[in-house]
């Protein structure tokens, strides 16, 4: 199971992926291996071009599995931010921290194109697979 981040979603819908990777992502979607959470939905919804576009996007996203924000997710996110603050690296995007905490609590990975997830995976106690939608720097 891979939790979508908007950095990956933007590249997927923007047609930035090579054909092989696009086919892989499509297969993950078909097998319901891609999932979403509220922070992703808020990021994706922010990029909507109109009310109709927003409604259509949210309708499509409703077909994907959903990871809820639970008290455990909240505590994991707070703990990760404390851990980052302790090493002087607390200024990561709050929604990225929440998405990583959702993945940690659900036993999922994060599909992204954002170095923040490497920091979160390597510098905090959050455990999740950091999966680049395309190699860093390739898009």
DRENPA-3360 file (N, C-alpha, C; in nm, 2 decimals, always signed):
BEGIN
1 = XXXXXXXX = +0.08/-0.12/+0.00/+0.00/+0.00/+0.00/+0.09/+0.12/+0.00 ~ +0.06/+0.22/-0.09/+0.13/+0.34/-0.10/+0.04/+0.46/-0.08 ~ +0.07/+0.55/+0.01/-0.01/+0.67/+0.03/+0.04/+0.78/-0.07 ~ -0.05/+0.84/-0.14/-0.02/+0.94/-0.23/+0.02/+1.07/-0.17 ~ +0.12/+1.13/-0.22/+0.16/+1.27/-0.19/+0.13/+1.35/-0.31 ~ +0.09/+1.48/-0.29/+0.06/+1.57/-0.40/+0.17/+1.59/-0.50 ~ +0.30/+1.58/-0.45/+0.41/+1.59/-0.54/+0.42/+1.48/-0.64 ~ +0.37/+1.36/-0.60/+0.36/+1.25/-0.70/+0.24/+1.27/-0.79;
9 = XXXXXXXX = +0.13/+1.30/-0.72/+0.00/+1.31/-0.80/+0.01/+1.41/-0.91 ~ +0.08/+1.53/-0.88/+0.09/+1.63/-0.98/+0.17/+1.58/-1.10 ~ +0.27/+1.50/-1.08/+0.35/+1.44/-1.19/+0.27/+1.33/-1.26 ~ +0.19/+1.26/-1.19/+0.11/+1.15/-1.25/+0.01/+1.22/-1.35 ~ -0.07/+1.31/-1.30/-0.17/+1.37/-1.39/-0.12/+1.47/-1.49 ~ +0.00/+1.52/-1.46/+0.07/+1.61/-1.55/+0.14/+1.54/-1.67 ~ +0.14/+1.41/-1.67/+0.20/+1.33/-1.78/+0.35/+1.34/-1.78 ~ +0.41/+1.36/-1.66/+0.56/+1.37/-1.65/+0.63/+1.23/-1.65;
17 = XXXXXXXX = +0.56/+1.13/-1.62/+0.62/+1.00/-1.60/+0.65/+0.93/-1.73 ~ +0.75/+0.85/-1.74/+0.78/+0.77/-1.86/+0.67/+0.66/-1.87 ~ +0.65/+0.60/-1.98/+0.54/+0.51/-2.00/+0.55/+0.39/-1.91 ~ +0.67/+0.34/-1.88/+0.68/+0.22/-1.79/+0.63/+0.26/-1.65 ~ +0.67/+0.37/-1.60/+0.64/+0.41/-1.46/+0.49/+0.44/-1.46 ~ +0.44/+0.51/-1.56/+0.29/+0.54/-1.57/+0.21/+0.41/-1.56 ~ +0.25/+0.31/-1.63/+0.18/+0.18/-1.63/+0.19/+0.12/-1.50 ~ +0.30/+0.13/-1.43/+0.32/+0.08/-1.29/+0.22/+0.14/-1.20;
25 = XXXXXXXX = +0.21/+0.28/-1.20/+0.12/+0.35/-1.12/-0.03/+0.32/-1.15 ~ -0.06/+0.30/-1.28/-0.19/+0.26/-1.32/-0.23/+0.12/-1.26 ~ -0.13/+0.03/-1.26/-0.16/-0.10/-1.21/-0.18/-0.09/-1.05 ~ -0.10/-0.01/-0.99/-0.12/+0.01/-0.84/-0.26/+0.06/-0.81 ~ -0.31/+0.15/-0.90/-0.44/+0.21/-0.88/-0.54/+0.10/-0.90 ~ -0.53/+0.02/-1.01/-0.63/-0.08/-1.04/-0.63/-0.19/-0.93 ~ -0.52/-0.22/-0.87/-0.52/-0.31/-0.76/-0.55/-0.25/-0.62 ~ -0.59/-0.12/-0.62/-0.62/-0.05/-0.50/-0.50/-0.05/-0.40;
33 = XXXXXXXX = -0.38/-0.04/-0.45/-0.26/-0.03/-0.37/-0.22/+0.12/-0.34 ~ -0.29/+0.21/-0.41/-0.27/+0.35/-0.38/-0.38/+0.39/-0.28 ~ -0.34/+0.47/-0.19/-0.44/+0.52/-0.09/-0.42/+0.67/-0.06 ~ -0.52/+0.73/+0.00/-0.51/+0.87/+0.03/-0.54/+0.90/+0.18 ~ -0.52/+1.02/+0.22/-0.55/+1.07/+0.35/-0.60/+1.21/+0.34 ~ -0.65/+1.27/+0.45/-0.70/+1.40/+0.45/-0.59/+1.51/+0.41 ~ -0.47/+1.50/+0.46/-0.37/+1.60/+0.42/-0.35/+1.60/+0.27 ~ -0.35/+1.48/+0.21/-0.33/+1.48/+0.06/-0.45/+1.54/-0.01;
41 = XXXXXXXX = -0.57/+1.51/+0.04/-0.69/+1.56/-0.02/-0.70/+1.71/-0.01 ~ -0.65/+1.77/+0.10/-0.65/+1.91/+0.11/-0.55/+1.98/+0.01 ~ -0.43/+1.91/+0.00/-0.33/+1.96/-0.10/-0.38/+1.95/-0.24 ~ -0.44/+1.84/-0.28/-0.49/+1.82/-0.41/-0.61/+1.91/-0.44 ~ -0.70/+1.93/-0.34/-0.81/+2.02/-0.36/-0.77/+2.16/-0.37 ~ -0.66/+2.20/-0.31/-0.61/+2.34/-0.32/-0.57/+2.37/-0.47 ~ -0.53/+2.27/-0.54/-0.49/+2.29/-0.68/-0.60/+2.29/-0.78 ~ -0.72/+2.26/-0.74/-0.84/+2.26/-0.83/-0.86/+2.39/-0.90;
49 = XXXXXXXX = -0.89/+2.39/-1.02/-0.90/+2.51/-1.10/-1.04/+2.57/-1.10 ~ -1.14/+2.50/-1.05/-1.28/+2.55/-1.04/-1.35/+2.46/-0.94 ~ -1.47/+2.50/-0.91/-1.56/+2.41/-0.82/-1.59/+2.28/-0.89 ~ -1.61/+2.28/-1.02/-1.64/+2.16/-1.10/-1.52/+2.07/-1.10 ~ -1.40/+2.12/-1.12/-1.28/+2.04/-1.11/-1.26/+1.98/-0.98 ~ -1.28/+2.06/-0.87/-1.27/+2.01/-0.73/-1.36/+1.89/-0.71 ~ -1.49/+1.91/-0.75/-1.59/+1.81/-0.73/-1.55/+1.68/-0.81 ~ -1.50/+1.69/-0.93/-1.46/+1.58/-1.01/-1.34/+1.51/-0.95;
57 = XXXXXXXX = -1.24/+1.58/-0.90/-1.12/+1.52/-0.84/-1.16/+1.45/-0.71 ~ -1.24/+1.51/-0.63/-1.28/+1.44/-0.50/-1.37/+1.32/-0.53 ~ -1.45/+1.32/-0.63/-1.52/+1.20/-0.67/-1.43/+1.09/-0.71 ~ -1.32/+1.12/-0.79/-1.23/+1.02/-0.83/-1.15/+0.97/-0.71 ~ -1.11/+1.06/-0.62/-1.03/+1.02/-0.50/-1.12/+0.93/-0.40 ~ -1.25/+0.95/-0.41/-1.34/+0.87/-0.32/-1.33/+0.72/-0.35 ~ -1.28/+0.69/-0.47/-1.27/+0.55/-0.51/-1.15/+0.48/-0.45 ~ -1.06/+0.56/-0.40/-0.94/+0.50/-0.35/-0.95/+0.47/-0.20;
65 = XXXXXXXX = -0.88/+0.37/-0.15/-0.88/+0.35/+0.00/-0.83/+0.48/+0.07 ~ -0.88/+0.49/+0.20/-0.85/+0.61/+0.28/-0.79/+0.58/+0.41 ~ -0.69/+0.65/+0.45/-0.63/+0.63/+0.58/-0.68/+0.75/+0.67 ~ -0.74/+0.72/+0.78/-0.80/+0.82/+0.87/-0.69/+0.89/+0.96 ~ -0.71/+1.01/+0.99/-0.63/+1.08/+1.09/-0.69/+1.03/+1.23 ~ -0.61/+0.95/+1.30/-0.65/+0.90/+1.43/-0.56/+0.97/+1.54 ~ -0.60/+0.95/+1.67/-0.51/+1.00/+1.77/-0.36/+0.95/+1.76 ~ -0.35/+0.82/+1.72/-0.21/+0.77/+1.70/-0.14/+0.84/+1.59;
73 = XXXXXXXX = -0.21/+0.87/+1.48/-0.14/+0.95/+1.37/-0.10/+1.09/+1.42 ~ -0.19/+1.15/+1.50/-0.16/+1.28/+1.55/-0.03/+1.28/+1.64 ~ -0.03/+1.18/+1.73/+0.09/+1.17/+1.82/+0.22/+1.13/+1.74 ~ +0.21/+1.05/+1.64/+0.32/+1.02/+1.56/+0.38/+1.14/+1.49 ~ +0.29/+1.22/+1.44/+0.33/+1.35/+1.37/+0.39/+1.44/+1.47 ~ +0.33/+1.46/+1.58/+0.40/+1.55/+1.68/+0.53/+1.50/+1.73 ~ +0.55/+1.37/+1.74/+0.67/+1.31/+1.78/+0.78/+1.33/+1.67 ~ +0.74/+1.31/+1.55/+0.83/+1.33/+1.44/+0.88/+1.47/+1.43;
81 = XXXXXXXX = +0.79/+1.57/+1.45/+0.83/+1.71/+1.45/+0.92/+1.74/+1.56 ~ +0.90/+1.68/+1.68/+0.99/+1.70/+1.80/+1.13/+1.65/+1.77 ~ +1.13/+1.53/+1.71/+1.26/+1.47/+1.67/+1.33/+1.55/+1.57 ~ +1.26/+1.61/+1.47/+1.33/+1.69/+1.38/+1.38/+1.82/+1.44 ~ +1.30/+1.88/+1.53/+1.34/+2.00/+1.60/+1.46/+1.98/+1.69 ~ +1.48/+1.86/+1.74/+1.59/+1.83/+1.83/+1.72/+1.82/+1.74 ~ +1.71/+1.80/+1.61/+1.83/+1.80/+1.53/+1.84/+1.93/+1.44 ~ +1.75/+2.02/+1.47/+1.75/+2.15/+1.40/+1.69/+2.14/+1.26;
89 = XXXXXXXX = +1.60/+2.05/+1.24/+1.54/+2.03/+1.10/+1.39/+2.02/+1.11 ~ +1.32/+2.11/+1.19/+1.18/+2.10/+1.21/+1.10/+2.17/+1.11 ~ +1.16/+2.24/+1.01/+1.08/+2.32/+0.92/+1.03/+2.25/+0.80 ~ +1.00/+2.12/+0.81/+0.94/+2.05/+0.70/+0.79/+2.08/+0.69 ~ +0.74/+2.07/+0.57/+0.59/+2.10/+0.55/+0.51/+2.02/+0.65 ~ +0.42/+2.08/+0.72/+0.34/+2.01/+0.82/+0.25/+1.90/+0.75 ~ +0.20/+1.92/+0.63/+0.12/+1.82/+0.57/+0.21/+1.70/+0.53 ~ +0.33/+1.72/+0.50/+0.42/+1.61/+0.47/+0.44/+1.52/+0.60;
97 = XXXXXXXX = +0.46/+1.59/+0.71/+0.48/+1.52/+0.84/+0.35/+1.44/+0.87 ~ +0.23/+1.50/+0.84/+0.11/+1.42/+0.87/+0.09/+1.30/+0.77 ~ +0.13/+1.32/+0.65/+0.12/+1.21/+0.55/+0.21/+1.10/+0.59 ~ +0.33/+1.13/+0.63/+0.43/+1.03/+0.68/+0.38/+0.96/+0.80 ~ +0.32/+1.03/+0.89/+0.26/+0.97/+1.01/+0.15/+0.88/+0.98 ~ +0.06/+0.92/+0.88/-0.05/+0.83/+0.84/+0.01/+0.70/+0.78 ~ +0.11/+0.71/+0.70/+0.18/+0.59/+0.64/+0.24/+0.51/+0.75 ~ +0.31/+0.57/+0.84/+0.37/+0.49/+0.95/+0.26/+0.41/+1.03;
105 = XXXXXXXX = +0.15/+0.48/+1.07/+0.05/+0.41/+1.15/-0.03/+0.30/+1.07 ~ -0.04/+0.32/+0.94/-0.11/+0.23/+0.85/-0.02/+0.12/+0.80 ~ +0.11/+0.13/+0.82/+0.20/+0.03/+0.76/+0.22/+0.04/+0.61 ~ +0.20/+0.17/+0.56/+0.21/+0.19/+0.42/+0.34/+0.27/+0.39 ~ +0.36/+0.28/+0.26/+0.47/+0.36/+0.21/+0.41/+0.50/+0.16 ~ +0.50/+0.59/+0.12/+0.45/+0.71/+0.06/+0.51/+0.72/-0.08 ~ +0.42/+0.75/-0.18/+0.46/+0.77/-0.31/+0.47/+0.92/-0.33 ~ +0.59/+0.97/-0.37/+0.62/+1.11/-0.37/+0.72/+1.15/-0.47;
113 = XXXXXXXX = +0.74/+1.28/-0.48/+0.86/+1.34/-0.55/+0.90/+1.46/-0.47 ~ +0.95/+1.43/-0.35/+0.98/+1.53/-0.25/+1.08/+1.48/-0.15 ~ +1.19/+1.55/-0.14/+1.30/+1.51/-0.05/+1.26/+1.51/+0.10 ~ +1.15/+1.58/+0.13/+1.11/+1.58/+0.28/+1.09/+1.44/+0.33 ~ +1.04/+1.35/+0.24/+1.01/+1.22/+0.28/+1.13/+1.14/+0.31 ~ +1.24/+1.17/+0.24/+1.37/+1.10/+0.28/+1.41/+1.15/+0.42 ~ +1.40/+1.27/+0.45/+1.44/+1.32/+0.58/+1.35/+1.26/+0.68 ~ +1.22/+1.25/+0.66/+1.13/+1.19/+0.76/+1.16/+1.04/+0.78;
121 = XXXXXXXX = +1.19/+0.97/+0.67/+1.22/+0.83/+0.68/+1.35/+0.80/+0.75 ~ +1.45/+0.89/+0.73/+1.58/+0.86/+0.78/+1.62/+0.94/+0.91 ~ +1.54/+1.04/+0.95/+1.58/+1.12/+1.06/+1.48/+1.12/+1.17 ~ +1.37/+1.04/+1.16/+1.27/+1.03/+1.27/+1.24/+0.88/+1.29 ~ +1.16/+0.85/+1.39/+1.12/+0.72/+1.42/+1.00/+0.67/+1.34 ~ +0.96/+0.75/+1.25/+0.85/+0.71/+1.16/+0.90/+0.60/+1.07 ~ +0.83/+0.49/+1.06/+0.87/+0.38/+0.97/+0.78/+0.37/+0.85 ~ +0.83/+0.40/+0.73/+0.75/+0.39/+0.61/+0.85/+0.38/+0.49;
129 = XXXXXXXX = +0.80/+0.32/+0.39/+0.89/+0.31/+0.27/+0.87/+0.45/+0.19 ~ +0.98/+0.51/+0.16/+0.99/+0.63/+0.08/+1.01/+0.59/-0.06 ~ +0.90/+0.61/-0.14/+0.90/+0.56/-0.28/+0.89/+0.68/-0.37 ~ +0.99/+0.71/-0.45/+0.99/+0.82/-0.55/+0.91/+0.77/-0.67 ~ +0.82/+0.86/-0.71/+0.74/+0.83/-0.83/+0.83/+0.83/-0.96 ~ +0.94/+0.90/-0.95/+1.04/+0.90/-1.05/+1.17/+0.93/-0.98 ~ +1.29/+0.89/-1.03/+1.41/+0.92/-0.96/+1.43/+1.07/-0.93 ~ +1.48/+1.10/-0.81/+1.50/+1.24/-0.78/+1.58/+1.32/-0.88;
137 = XXX = +1.53/+1.44/-0.92/+1.60/+1.52/-1.02/+1.57/+1.48/-1.16 ~ +1.49/+1.38/-1.18/+1.46/+1.34/-1.32/+1.35/+1.41/-1.39 ~ +1.27/+1.48/-1.31/+1.15/+1.55/-1.37/+1.16/+1.70/-1.36;
% end
